[in-house]
Structure formats: structure tokens, C-alpha cells
Amino acid sequence: MGANQKEMFFSKGNTLQIKNVLTRTDLRPLRLAYPNDTFESFIKKHDLHRITIHGIRHTHASLLFEAGSSLKEVQDRLGHQDIKTTMDVYTHVTRAVKEKTADTFQKFMDM
């Protein structure tokens, strides 16, 4: 929230206990589809590979696992209350992880 938005918010007798992450400059909530619609327009305008905002979140989580982050760290990063959500949705095995697992086993067998 920008300085002007905070000033306006407080001038109306409000606190910073707002529920909406994204708001208009007058603090009214955005239409639920607005972020996705805006992002999709950007993707089309620049002729980029189509991906949704949720797709970026999913990719981010997968790359965190691939980089060695723990399940608990990714759960916290994504804001999941139940670790099972993180496990069920985001712990599919990427090609790089499969290769790393195979290499780890090969090194063990070569000992």
C-alpha cells in the first residue's frame, strides 16, 4: 500500500486490518478476475508463453523444492495452514529431481 493510500485509509478512521491484498487507489476491492485479466493481456501483448498467475506460483513452489527447500519452508512461503496441501499439490517430481535421485543412488551403489 502506497503512502497516499495509507494516509487516505487512516483519514477515514480505518486501521490496516484490511482483507484485500490488492485494492484500487480509493481502497475499493478489485474485481476478482482483474489481476489474471491484466496479466493475460500482458502475455498476449508481448507474445509470451501463456501461463497464469497460479501457474507462476506453482512453478515457484516446484523450483523451491528443486533448489532443496524443505517441505515446511515451502508450506510457510505459500501460506498453507495444512502441510498436506503443500504435499498433495506441489511435490510432484521434476525431471531434475528424478536425475538427482538417480545420481544419489548411483553414488551410493559405487561406494
Number of C-alpha atoms within 10 A of each C-alpha: 13 7 8 11 15 14 11 14 17 12 10 8 7 11 10 9 6 11 8 10 8 16 15 10 13 10 15 10 13 14 11 9 8 11 14 14 14 10 15 16 12 12 15 11 9 8 9 10 8 10 13 15 13 10 11 11 13 16 14 15 22 19 15 17 20 18 11 10 13 12 18 13 13 20 19 14 11 14 11 13 10 10 14 12 12 19 14 9 11 21 15 11 11 13 10 12 15 12 11 13 12 12 12 11 11 11 10 9 8 6 5
